[in-house]
Amino acid sequence: MIRSTLSRLVRPLQSRRRAREKARGIRTDVSIPFDMFDEIRSVKDAKSARKLAEIYHKGQSKVWDGRQVMDDLKSKHGGVHLSQEKREALTRILAVLLWGELAAWKISADLALHLEPLEAKLAATSQAHDEARHFYVMYEYMALLGDVPHELGPTAEGVLMGTLETRDLTRKLMGMQMMIEPMALTLFQLLRKHDVDPMLTDLLLLYQRDEARHVALGVLHLPKLLTDMGHVEALGLWIWQFQQFWAEFSLVRAMEADLLTLGIDPADVVRIGRGKQVRANQMLMTEIGEDLAVFDWFVRFFDGKAEWEFPTECTRRQYPQRLANAIAATQQGLGAVPQSLVTT
């Protein structure tokens, strides 16, 4: 009696859960989705699907041979020529990128396994292929620098694990494509701008082109994963994203000494990274068809935090002015952002 009553109560909830998972393309209880092509798509959804599939086909046409590239760069530049101090600083920064590439490889492989729509699965598979190449090529370059670090500091590891270990695919996609990839693009851009090592400068151009393509997976597919998200689930997502943004600030602080050794201003990492993340999220909101008010609040809060934690040299010890700048930053809103995620 009790069991049948509970069954009657639970069955509608399970049915709604399954319907919602099907709409979002992340069914947890379907191993082979034989009905994956039965979805009736709107014109907008069909357009997004075509763009997702194009990520895969474009990725195929732009694949580069990591072994050949490394051989050519070693012949062109004669290896790495850096002082020991800069070599050690660069090694610590690239360690974050190296193990970040492995995390991205695992996350994109997980997305390729679990995302149901064909086009999203293709795009995630293409990214997994790229990340695998990025990982082994970065390892080979770092071997030229010296010993490859076998661990990261707790701050860097925390940033990667926050996205890698979550079981929620929406958070995985949000964290990797909307947050970590734009920050990686920022470091690539600044390492190239300051020409820390000519061989690395040439190599990272190829990384930049691939990573910019990866952000499109998040922009185009997150709207589907956000479909019918309940208030509690949405609140959990925004709290998680807030924690990840906070952790990224701590990561820049942890890298500060090494960035300065290489001639890179940590404030530039925050400023340029902010611009890329805002641009990626603006592209997402355009795809969704509405602004996410909570994101504007995020930007205002973290712009203020950036002004306080990474002030200009002239205001570093002028605390009243630093505070005034931080307050002003929280009132400015999104402001100007770059039109492209890649600056060469």
N, C-alpha and C positions, 0 to 999 in steps of 0.2 A: 504494500500500500504506500508506504513512505517512499520506497524506491521509484514507483511509477509516478508519484506526484513530483518528485525531484526531476525525473526524466522529462516530464511535461514542461517543467519550468526551465530546464537547461536547454532543451532542444531548440526553442526559438532563438536563444542567445547564440548557440553554436551556428545556427543557420545564418544569422546576421553577421557573425564573425567571418564565416566562409565567404559570404557574398562580398563583404568589404575587402577581404584578402584577394579575392578574384579581381575586383575592380582595381586594386592597387598592384596586381601582378606579383604577389609574394606569398602564394599559398604554402602553408607549412606542412600540410598533410597530403600533398600531391607530388609524387615522384616523377611521373611522366605526364605532362599536361597535354593529353591528346586533343583537348578542345582549345588549345592556345590560339588557333586561327579563327575561332568563332566570334571573337569580339567585334561588335559593331562600333566603329569609330566615327567620331565627329570629324569635320573637315580639319579643325585645328589639331586634333590628336593624330590624324593621318599625316599631316604636315610635319609634326614633331617626330613621328616614327620614321619618316623618310630621312630627316636630318640625322637621327640616331644611326640609321643604317649607313649613312654616308660617312660617319666617323670611322666605321670599320673599313669601308672600301678606300677611303682616303688614307687611312693608316697603312693599308696594304701597299698603296702606291708610293708611300713616303718612307718605307722601312729602309734603314741604313745598316750596313754590316759593321758591327762594333769592332770586330777583329781587324778589318781592313782600315777602318777609321783610325784606330789606335796605331797601327803600323805606319800609316801615312803621317800622322801627327808627330810620332817619334822621329821619323826621317826629316820632317820639315823643321822641327824645333830642337832636335838633338836632346830630347828629354826635358826634365824639370830643372830649372836653375833658380833656386831660392836660398836665402840665408837660412840657417838652422832655426832661428826664431820665427821667421815667417812660415817655414815648413811645418813647424809644430802647431802654430796657430791655425794654418789652413787645414791640417789634418784633423784637428778637433772640430772645426766647422763642417768639413766634408763628411765626418763621421755621422753627423746628424742627417745629412742628405743621403748617405749610403744606406744606413739602416732605415731611413724614411722610405727609400726606394723599395726595400724589401717589404716593409709594412704595406706600401701601396700595391705591390705585386700580390700579396696575400689578400688584401681587401678587394682588389679588382677581380681576382680569381673567385672569391666568395660571392661577389655580386654576379659574376658570369654564371655561377652555379645556381643561384637562387632567384635572380630576376626572371620573370616569365616571358614578357613580350620578346619576340625574336630580335627586334631591332636593338633593344636595350641590352640583351644578352650578347649580341654581336659587338656592340660598342665596348662593353666591359671586357670581353675577350680580347679585343684589339688593345685595350689599355694594359691588360695583364702581359701581353706579348711585349709591349713597349717597356713596361716596368722591369721585366726580366732582363732585357738588354741594358737598360739604365743601370741595373744593379751590378751585373758582371763587368760592365765597362768602367763604372766608377771604382769598383774593387781593383781593377787592373791599374787604373790611374793612381789610386792611393798607394798601391804597392810600390810605385815609383817614388813616392814621397818618403816611404819608410814603413814602419809597422802600422798595420791597420788596427784601430782600436777594437777591442772585443767587448766593449760595453759603452753605454752612454751615461751621462750624469742623470740624477733622478728627475730633473726638470724636463730635459729633452725626452727621456723615456716616458714620462708621464703624458706629454703631449701626444706621442705616437700611440701609446696604449689606450688613451681615452677614446680613440677612434677604432683601433685595431681590436680591442677586446669587447666592445659593445655588441650585443646580439641583434640590435635593432638596425635593419637595413637602411632605414631613413637616416639614422644618425651616422651610419657608415658613409653613406653617399654625401650627406651634408658636411661631415667632418673632413673627408678626403678632398672632395671636389670644390667645396666652397671656402675651405679654410686652409688646409695644409698645402694643397697645390698652389694657391696664390702666394703663400709665403715662400714656397720653394722657388717659384718664378722670381720672387723678389731677390732672393739670395743669388740666383743665377745671374740676374740682371746686374747687380752691384759687383759681383766678382768679375764679370766681364767689363763693366764700366771702368773699374779701377785696374783692369788688366793685371791682376795679381800674378798670373802665370800665363804666358801666351798660348801654351798648349791647352790649358784649361779653358781659356777664352774661346778658342775655336770649338772645343768639345761641347761647351755648355750651350752654344747656339743651337745645336741639334736637340739638346734636352729641352730648351725653351719651346721649340716648335712642337715637340710631342706633347709637353705638359699643357700647353694652351688648348690643344685639341681635347685633352682629357676633361678639362673643366666643362666642356659642352655636354658631357654625359650627365653631370649634375644639373646643369641648367635645363636640359630638355626632359629629363626623367623625374626629377624631384616633384614637379607638379602632380604626377600620377601617384607618387608615394604619399603625398600630402592629402590625397582625396579622402573626404569624409573623416578627417582626423578629429577626434573628440577633444573637448576642452582640456581634460586632464592630460591626455596624450600630448597635445600641443604645448601645454605648460611645461611638461617634462622635457620636451624637445628644446624649448627656449632656455630653460634652466641649464640643461646640458651644454648648449651652445655658448651660453654666457661663461660657464666654467672653462670651456675650451679656449675662448678668447682671452680670458684671464691668464690661463696657462701659457699662451703664446707670448704674452708680455714678459712673463717670468723667464721664458726661453731666451728672448732677446737680451734680457739682463744677464743671464748666465753666459751668453756669448760675447758680452760687451768688450772684455779685455782683448779677446782674439780678433774681433772685428776692428778695433782700434789699431792693433798691431799691423793689420793688412791695409790700413788707411781708410777704412769704411766707418762712417758715422752711424752708430746704432739708431740714432733718431731717423736717419734715412730708411733704415730697415722698417721701422714702425710706420713712417709716413707712406712709403711706396707700397708696403704690404697692405696698409689700410686701403689705399686707392684701388688695388687689385681686388681685394675682398669685396669692397663696396661695388665695384663694377660687375663682378661675378654675380652678386646678389641682385643688382639692378636688372641684369639679364634674366635672372630667375623670375623676378617679379613681373617683368614684361611678358614672359612665357605664361605665368599664372594668370595675368590679366588684371592684377590688382596690387597695390602697395601693401607691404607688411609693416604696419605701424611700429611693431615691436623692434624691427630692425633699425629704424630711424633712432629709436631710443638707445639701442645698443651703441650705434655709431657716436651719438652725442656723449654718452658716458665714457666710452673708451678714447674719444678724442680729448676729453678733459684729462683722463688718466695719462695719456701720452704727453700732453703739455706739461703736466706736473713731473712725471718720471723721467722724461727725456727732453729737458729744456734746451734752449739755445745757449751757447757759451756766455753771452752777455747777460742772461737772466739766471744762470746757474745758482748764484748766491743771492740773487735779488728775490727773496721769498714772497714779498707782497706782489711783485710783478708776475712771478710764476703762478701764484694763486689766481690773480686777475686773468691771466692768459688761459688757465685751465677752466675757469668759470665761463669765459667768453667762448671757448671751444665747445662747451656743452650746449651753447645757445645757437650755434651756427647751422646745425643740421648737416645733411650729406655734403653739400658744397660741390665743387668741381671734382670730377673723377676722370681717369684716363679712358679713352675710347677703345684702347687695345690692351689686352693682358700681357702682350709681349712687346718689349722695347729692345731693339737690337742696336 
